Amino acid sequence: MSAHDDARVPLAELGDRVLVDRATDGDGRAFEVIVRRHGPLMRAYAIRLMSSTAEADDVVQESFITAWQQLHTLTDGSAVKSWLMRIVSRKGVDRLRSRRRYDDIDTVEVAAPETSGPESSAQVSSQMEALKKALANLPEQQRECWVLREVGGLSYDEIAEQLSVPVPTVRGRIARARETLTRELEGWR
């Protein structure tokens, strides 16, 4: 497909690479399509990372501002989704670090048990409280790695890049966090 053909295709049907090229050239409408296409995933991830939806929305908005300002640095437009997710992750982690609080487990949605009733709801609530307490007792670096992996879904490489530490350090911190959490939550197995 040539650039001329691209002009006849609705923006929403264009691939990320073409949209990034157009947005880099100053086409705000192309960037709007990128925002609509990838914003929901970014928001879902930010909600998992942050303690409130309002705070998550702020992180996503800051991420899009940064993305617009730094779009020219993206060398492969087809990788815009992962690039945006790294930005939102970095913004979220920065915000968490600035307040030195990692209680985002509150925002994790637990699937309702198949037999949901007052007893099941109480059990799930108790399990989440036990997990929050166990996480609060973890050393900060272990908790941060565990949350990025288990709540944020980041890979070991992404966590290492995010925290500026080697991958083996991330693996070790997560392994120690998992050992501690397994021991602390033994009664819930």
N, C-alpha and C positions, 0 to 999 in steps of 0.2 A: 504494500500500500504506500503510495507516495504522499508527500506533504499536501498536495493538491486534493487527493482523495480524503485525507483526514479532515479537510475543511467541510466536507459534505456529511460526515458522520457525526451524530449527536455526541457532545462531550462525554456524557455519561457512559457511552459505549466504547470510548477509547481506552487503551491500556494505560497502566501507570506510567510507563516510560514516556509515552507521547504527552500525557498530562503534565508530567514533571518538566519536560522540555518546554512546553508552552508556558507553564507557570514561571519557569526560570526566565523566560523572555518577557515576563510581566503580565501574562494573562491571568487576571484575578479569578475569572470564571473557571479556569482549569484548576486552580488551587481550591476553589469551592467544591469541585467534584471530588478532589482528593480528600478534603475534610469530611464530606458526606460519606464517602466510601470507607474511610478508615477511622473516623471519629468514634463510632459506636464501640469498636474493639478497644480503642485507647481508653475510652471512658469506663468500660467494664473492667479493664485491668487496673485503672487508677482507683476505682471504687474498692477493689480488693486490697489495694496497697494503703489507701488512706483511711482515716477514721470517720469520714463523713462524705456524703455525696457532694456537698457544696465544695469541700476541699478538693475532691477529685475533679470536679468541673473546673476549678481554678487551675489545677495542674495541667489538665488537658488544654485549656485555653493558653496557658503560658507555653506549652509545648508547641502549639500551632503557631504562635507568634515567633518562637525560636525557629521553627521549621521554615516559615516564610522568609525570615531573615537569612537563614543559612542554606536555603535550597540550592544555591549555586555551588555548594561544596559536595553535593550528592553526585557521585560519579556514575552510578548506575540507577537510572530512574525506575527500573523494574524492581529495585530493592527498597522502594519508598516505604512499604509497610513495615519492614523490620527496622528501618532507619527511624521512623516515627515512634515505634515501640521503644527503641533505645532512648529516644529523647524523653518520652513520658516516664519511662523508668528512672532515668537520671533526675528528672525534675521531682518526681515523687520521693526518691531516696534523699535528695538534697533537702526537701521539706521535712522529711522524717528526722534527718540528722539535725536539722536546725532546732528542732524542739526536743531532740533526744528522747523520743517516745515511740515505742514500737508495739502499741496495743491494737494494731489493725486486725487482729484476729476477730474483733467484734464485728467486722464487716463481712466475714466469711459466711456465706449462706449454706447451711447444712440442709441436705435433702430431707424432707419429712419422711419418717419411717412409714412403711406400707400400712401398718396398723396405727395410724395416728389418733391419739386420744390424749387425754390429760396426762396419763402415766407416761406415754411415749414422749410427749413434749417435755415433760419434767426431766426425763432421763437425758434427752438430747441437751437440754439446757444445763444440766449438771455436768455433762461431759465437756461442753464448751467452757464452762467455768473452770473445770479442772485443767483443761488445756491452756486457758489464759494464765492461770496461776503458774503452771509449769513453765510456760514461755517466759513469764516475768522473772522467774528464777534463773533462767539461762544467762550466761555472760552475753553482753551486748553484741559482740561480734558473731557469736554463734546464732543468736536470735535473728540478727539481720540477715545472715546467709540463709537460715532456714525459711524465713518469711519470703525472701526473694524467690527461693526455689519452690516451696510448697504452696504459697499463696499466689505469688506472682507468676509462677511457671517459667522462670528464666532458666536457661541452661547453665551449667557450671562455667563455661567460657564467658557467657554474658555477665554472670555475677562477678567473676574475676575482673573483667573489664570495668564493670560498674564500680567496684570497690578498690580497684587498682592494687590487687593482690594476685599472686600466682594461683593457677587452677588447683594445684595440690593443697594449698592452704584452704581454699573454698571446700574442697572435698573433705578435708579433715574437720573443719568447723561443722559442716553439715552432719558428718558421721557422729561426732561427739554430741551434737544437739539431739540427733535421733536416738542415740543410746540413752541419754538423760531422759528424754521425753518418754521413751519406752518404759524405762524403770519407774518414772513418776506416775505414769498412767496405767501401770500393770493391772490395777483393780478394775479397769474398764474394758479389758479384753474379753 
